[in-house]
Amino acid sequence: MPLVPQRLDVPVTIDASRCIDGCTLCVDICPLDSLAIDPATNKAYMHVDECWYCGPCAARCPTSAVTVNMPYLLR
């Protein structure tokens, strides 16, 4: 087991405890295909470090499991 269960340096983080098994709403709406479903956990995760910070993934998540970590200079 890794010391840190979730990477914090990626643009989008997903709270696995709130993520619905099999839900693909955030994955489907991402224009860069940066999100994917982990086959082992059936939860979403960010599989590449590229993001436009557009936010539909977070807005579409019904449980607020997705957080877009907006850089300070873009706020």
Buried (B, 14 or more C-beta within 10 A) or exposed (E): EEEEEEEEEBBBBBBBEEBBEEBEBBBEBBEEEBBBBEEEEEBBBBEEEEBEEEBBBBEBBEEEBBBBEEEEEEE
